[in-house]
Amino acid sequence: MIKHYNFHKLINEHIIEIPIIQRDYAQGRELPNVNYIREKFVTNLVETIVFNKSIHLGFVYGKIEGKDKQKSMQMHKEAVEKLMYTVEQYANQFDIKVETSIQSKPIELSNTLRFIPLDGQQRLTTLFLLYWYINMRKSVANSSWLTNFKYNNRKAALAFFEELANEENVLKIQSDLDLNLKEQIQNYTWFLGKWNYDATVSGALVMLQQIHNEFLKYKEFKFENVVIEDLNFTFDFLDLDELS
């Protein structure tokens, strides 16, 4: 079943894991043809935010893992409810009052569901970097979804995105914000020099700089007025498990 998602809903309800079979992040490559595509894409994305428009980003599909745990918890809950109901009915026969109530913690979707994209990796990465940037400009560092993006195909990329989501690092980047965001991030002690040789990390830095440059065109734009949950970046989403 194809579902209509916006990016925040997807990353808020799932841990997005880029699997080992996927290539490096390519939209940040510094090549003439890629530069043109990146600049045009980022311009469209930023204009969508600045002018409160919407943009549909096509089709994303992959595999969702963790649903079995949810089903198991629900099954056990229903079994306990039936058992308690039986006890209550039995006790009523003897005028014995039994109070039954079940309290269970709600299942945190972001902690149990993992989305493994097979198509859409590049767009999802760009959207994460865009949302991270807006979050940083808003000086909000404790958003739980920030840690829900994992690049599991490269150790360097995984570590970089973990540091990028770190609360202290987010606030520090905001307080030090410079025209050259890429170089600013590279100069922090948590940024390892060897990461410069990782294509995904290098590409992410280039993309962040591109996003930064684009927003600098709108000096009067108020980031504090942006409601991240309402940003209208949508796509059609398909869980391959539903196709058996």
Secondary structure by P-SEA (a helix, b strand, c coil): cbbbbcaaaaaaaccccccccccccccccccaaaaaaaaaaaaaaaaaaaacccccccbbbbbbcaaaaaaaaaaaaaaaaaaaaaaaaaaaaacbbbbbbbbbccccccccbbbbbccaaaaaaaaaaaaaaaaaaaccccccccccccccccaaaaaaaaaaacaaaaaaaaaacccaaaaaaaacccccccccccaaaaaaaaaaaaaaaaaaacccccccccccccccbbbbbbcccccc
